[in-house]
């Protein structure tokens, strides 16, 4: 069985045709990959969520500013 550690920590497997036959042609991922439980980290969830929300709010504001700039530029061109 060939296994690879993919991005984001998910375990993946390249299934062979024989593997698929053995599993009655089911392509359900649970038949081919294992679930690995990650230990809980010591990160303060509320503090981290607040950080992420602040970052998201800032990025959203920046996106709106860029949208407005693009709209203004399009109006100048047209």
Secondary structure, DSSP 8 states (H G I E B T S, - for coil): --EEE-GGG-EEE---HHHHHHTTT---GGGT------------HHHHHHHHHHHHHHHHHHHHHHHHHHHHHHHHH-
